[in-house]
Amino acid sequence: MRLPPPLHVPIPSSEPPTDASSNAAARKKDLVAVARSILVIAWHLINDPDTEYQDLGSDFHQRLIDPARRTRDLVRQLKALGHDATLAPAS
């Protein structure tokens, strides 16, 4: 199995980054994060032939959110902004 070439890691400069260079760096960082996720999935699928890939779905993170906690957090944020928040259950 052939390994891909190592990623080029730039040497940090003493100058502050410009908007263009920081955006490019952010895009590269995001690309590496996605590539790593795909690589981890592939590694698990290759190392255990009996494993089947199961997509968690596009709403996976939304299903994990506890509605009571989300409500409490939003009310706290409104109060921090100086608003008086009183909630009543929807009918």
Secondary structure, DSSP 8 states (H G I E B T S, - for coil): -------------SS---HHHHHHHHHHHHHHHHHHHHHHHHHHHHH-TT-------TTHHHHHS-HHHHHHHHHHHHHHTT---------
